[in-house]
Amino acid sequence: MDTPAPIPPPITGTLGENISDREYQLIRSYIFDALGIDLTDHKQVLVTARLGKRLRHHKLDSYRAYYDLVTSGAHPAERQIMLDLLTTNETYFFREPTHFDTLRDYVGNTKVTGKLKVWSAASSSGEEAYSLAMLLEDALGSNRWEILGSDISTRVLSAARTGHYSLQRTDGIPRDYLKKYCLCGTGPHEGTLLIDRSLRQQVRFIQVNLNSGLPPLGPFDVIFLRNVLIYFNPKTKAEVIKRMVSVLKPGGLLFVGHSESLKEIDAGLETLGSSTYKKK
C-alpha cells in the first residue's frame, strides 16, 4: 500500500494568517463551483489577507472552521461576504477608450428601433456603466437608450447605485462630459462627484452570476464583458460567452478586455477589431 503523502504544514503567523494547503484547496474549489473563477496557487496570500478578518470577526481559529460556517447554510449572508471579498473589482471611467470610439461609430451607423439596450456585464462599482451612459446620452439624447449593469458582488453594486465617486477616480471622463453629466460635491461632499440624476435613472444594477443560467435579460444591442474572462478556465469561458451571445441581437456588438481573445470559441461571432466582436 502506498504511503499517504504528508499533509503540508500551515503557513505560520497570527490568527487569520494560518492556512494549510488543504484548507486553501477547499476554498478554491468552492469559489470555482460558485463563480467559475479559478484561483491559482499564487492567490493563497490574497485569500488569507481578505478572509482573515472574517475569521477574527467570528472568532474562528482556522480557515476550515470558516469554510464550514459558510457552507453550512447557517449564515447565508456570510457566503455573499466571502464572494465579495474574493472577487476583484478594479475599474475606472472610460477604461480602454478605443471601445467607446467603436461604440460611438456603431450608434451613429446603426438604425435601432426603440431604445438602444446595453449590458455592462461586469460593472463593478459602476464606472463603466456610467461612462456608457454619458456617451449614449451625448450621441442619442434622453430616453433613447437604457443600460443594465451587473456584478456578482452586492457590495460594489450598492456603491454603483449611488453614482457617487471620489474626484480622484474621475480622470478619464472628458471635460465636456464632466460639465454636462456630473455634479461636483460641496461642503461635506467636497472632493467627490455625483452622476447626474437623469443618467442614473436610465441605468439599472442587478446581481448576476455569469457562471450560472442567466435571469430573463435582453435582448441587447451591445454587451461589455471586459476583464473578467481572464479568471475563467477555457471550458467556463466558452460557456459564459455562449450565454452572452444568446441574449445579443444579430448584428450586435460584444466587447471583451484587450488582453482577452475568443478565437478558440465557436459562438457565432465575427471579429471586428481588437477585442471587439459582432454577432452574425
Long-range contacts (C-beta under 8 A, 24 or more apart in sequence): 11-44, 11-48, 15-52, 15-55, 15-56, 15-61, 16-48, 16-51, 16-52, 16-53, 16-55, 16-56, 17-48, 17-52, 18-62, 18-63, 19-44, 19-47, 19-48, 19-63, 20-63, 20-64, 22-64, 23-62, 23-63, 23-64, 23-67, 24-63, 26-63, 26-64, 26-67, 27-51, 27-63, 27-67, 30-67, 30-70, 30-71, 31-83, 31-86, 34-83, 34-209, 34-211, 35-83, 35-87, 35-152, 35-209, 35-210, 35-211, 36-210, 36-211, 36-231, 36-232, 36-233, 36-236, 36-239, 36-240, 37-86, 37-87, 37-211, 37-231, 37-232, 38-231, 38-232, 38-233, 38-236, 39-86, 47-86, 50-85, 50-86, 51-82, 51-85, 51-86, 54-78, 54-81, 54-82, 54-85, 80-154, 83-152, 83-153, 84-153, 84-154, 84-155, 84-156, 87-151, 87-152, 87-153, 88-231, 89-124, 89-125, 89-151, 89-153, 89-156, 90-124, 90-227, 91-123, 91-124, 91-125, 91-127, 91-128, 91-227, 92-127, 92-169, 92-171, 92-172, 93-127, 93-130, 93-131, 93-169, 93-170, 93-171, 93-172, 93-173, 94-131, 94-172, 94-173, 94-174, 95-127, 95-128, 95-131, 95-172, 95-226, 96-226, 96-257, 96-258, 96-275, 97-172, 98-273, 98-274, 99-224, 99-226, 99-255, 99-275, 99-276, 100-131, 100-132, 100-135, 102-253, 102-255, 102-272, 102-273, 102-276, 103-132, 103-135, 103-222, 103-253, 103-255, 104-135, 104-139, 106-222, 106-253, 107-135, 107-136, 107-139, 107-140, 108-139, 110-221, 110-251, 112-221, 115-143, 115-144, 115-145, 115-146, 116-140, 116-144, 116-145, 116-146, 116-221, 116-222, 117-145, 117-146, 117-147, 117-148, 117-218, 117-219, 117-220, 117-221, 117-222, 118-145, 118-146, 118-147, 118-148, 118-220, 118-221, 118-222, 118-223, 118-224, 119-147, 119-148, 119-149, 119-150, 119-217, 119-218, 119-220, 119-222, 119-223, 119-224, 119-247, 120-147, 120-148, 120-149, 120-150, 120-224, 121-150, 121-208, 121-210, 121-223, 121-224, 121-225, 121-228, 121-244, 122-150, 122-151, 122-210, 122-224, 122-225, 122-226, 122-227, 122-228, 123-149, 123-150, 123-151, 123-156, 123-157, 123-160, 123-205, 124-151, 124-153, 124-156, 124-160, 125-156, 125-159, 125-160, 125-165, 126-156, 126-159, 126-160, 126-161, 126-163, 126-203, 126-205, 127-165, 127-169, 128-224, 128-226, 129-160, 129-203, 129-205, 130-163, 130-195, 130-199, 130-200, 130-203, 131-172, 131-173, 132-224, 133-181, 133-195, 133-199, 133-202, 133-203, 134-173, 134-177, 134-180, 134-181, 134-199, 137-181, 137-198, 137-199, 137-202, 138-177, 138-180, 142-198, 142-202, 143-202, 145-202, 146-202, 146-203, 146-204, 147-202, 147-203, 147-204, 148-203, 148-204, 148-205, 148-206, 148-217, 148-220, 149-203, 149-204, 149-205, 149-206, 150-205, 150-206, 150-207, 150-208, 151-205, 151-207, 151-208, 152-207, 152-208, 152-209, 152-210, 153-207, 154-207, 157-205, 157-206, 157-207, 160-205, 161-200, 161-205, 163-194, 163-195, 163-199, 163-200, 164-192, 164-193, 164-194, 164-195, 165-192, 165-193, 165-194, 165-195, 166-191, 166-192, 166-193, 167-191, 167-192, 167-193, 210-240, 210-243, 211-236, 211-239, 211-240, 213-243, 214-243, 214-246, 214-247, 217-247, 218-247, 218-248, 218-249, 219-247, 219-248, 219-249, 219-252, 220-247, 220-248, 220-249, 220-252, 221-249, 221-252, 221-253, 222-252, 222-253, 222-254, 222-255, 223-247, 223-248, 223-252, 223-253, 223-254, 223-255, 224-255, 225-254, 225-255, 225-256, 226-255, 226-256, 226-257, 226-260, 226-275, 227-257, 227-259, 227-260, 228-257, 229-256, 229-257, 229-260, 230-257, 230-259, 230-260, 234-264, 237-265, 238-264, 238-265, 238-267, 241-265, 241-267, 242-267, 245-269, 245-279, 248-279, 249-279, 250-279, 250-280, 251-278, 251-279, 252-278, 252-279, 253-277, 253-278, 253-279, 254-278, 254-279
